Amino acid sequence: MVDVRGNAVIVVGAGLAGLSAARTVAAAGVPVTVLEAADHPGGRVRTDVVDGFRVDHGFQSLTTSWPQVARQLDVSALGLRVFQPGVLVFEDGRTHRIGDVRRVRDALGGLRTANGGGADRARVAALLARVASAPIARVLSAPEVATVDTPSMSALSPELAHRTLRPLLATLLHDPQLRSSSRFAELMLRSFLRGRVGLPARGMADIPRQLAAGLPTGVVRYGVRVSSISADRVLTDAVGEIRASAVIVATDPATAVALLPGLRMPEFHAVTTLYHVARLAPRPDASLLVEADGRSPFTHTTVVSQVAPTYSPDRRALVATTVLGHDGSEPAKLELRVRERLAVVYDTPTASWDHLTTCHIPCAVPVVAPGHNFRRPVRLIGGLYVCGDHRDSSSIQGALASGHRAARSTLTDLGLPQ
């Protein structure tokens, strides 16, 4: 057994994966130090305050059915404000709700008694209920194809899938072309249907803040940039060389590739989120509204302040709208197109809305293509490990799970009980 007294496990990066790894190491009684270049934890999970409004770094949300969320977070302490179950799909000037599996019985009754729209809604509801109840082992062992070719899509007519399942999956996967792994799509859809989706009262940044607060005082050191690493030391620009028993790299993928030559750089989905402020809420409910029209400039929108009133400093409404795949060019033209379409979707004039800010993230969500390994190795060599959602799945669940796996692998190599 390795004697780790006086030696630290170094975690590079205080994002969700790094904090998850550090908490697992600390829980085993092993000294751990987290080095973070920024002045705050969270990585891509960040909340800014703009003119008094809480603005998450791109539209994000927390799903309560993710296993690592239940294991690692105190959801009640986050003051989670939840969306209404399912989503509203906007199609040809009308909205209809899908994805509320608790209402499947009512929908199946409609299948027996109605034709047309009622029967279609029942077919969709029955399909989603089957997805929600599918064992994870069955999902992961199913044949893997692109999501657009998944059995769930082919179970519906092309027109019905386009009007219902396709916009929901595009929103969950951040992939309007639905080229993502069908297994990943089923897992994300299953989690969405089985849990509640919400926002912490003080913003998504409260998630990494809570994880960091659970570590011993002084473990996380901010403003320390790591320039090179090996299995037993790191070199920093602030405090020089730090020796360690093991090093866990938990940075964003680009930084990880720079620190670990030979590591594969994943592809990413770009996400652009526009925030507008309206004097009155354009919808009274706390719903996520997704677009069925593929010509729309955005995929989904929500009145954030109806979900979490704490995001607004007063009675004004905060509206978040997400555009997928945009390259970030000509932001003023994009904002105008989005504003014009929002007037149609919300059936209200939007000319008086204030454009609060636009958050464009070119490397927002790692692509999960068919053939993806959901348990990519976290151990590179003895003493050197890497973690992040790019080593698992593109989600908060994936980041937390990957960090936990990296920490367990580290402890095993150190010969320590877990």
Buried (B, 14 or more C-beta within 10 A) or exposed (E): EEEBEEBBBBBBBBBBBBBBBBBBBBBBEBBBBBBBBBEBBBBBBBBEEEEEBBBBBBBBBBBBBBEBBEEBBEBEEBBBBBBBBBBBBBBEEEBBBBBBBEBBEEBBEBBEEBEEEBBBBBBBBBBBBBBBEBEEEEBBEBEBBBBBEBEBBEBBEEEBBBBBBBBBBBBBBBBBBBBBBBBBBBBBBBBBBBBBBBBBBBBBBBBBBBBBEBBEEEBBBBEBEBEEBEBBBBEBEEEEEBEBBBBBBBBBBEBBBBBBEEBEEBEBBBBBBBBBBBEEBBBEBBBBBBBBBEEBBBBBBBBBBBBBBBBBEEEBBBBBBBBBEBEEEEBEEBBEBBBEBBBEBBEBEBEEBEBBBBBBBEBBBBBBBBEBEBEBEBBBEEBBBBBBBBBBBBBBBBBBBBBBBBBBBBBEBBEBEE
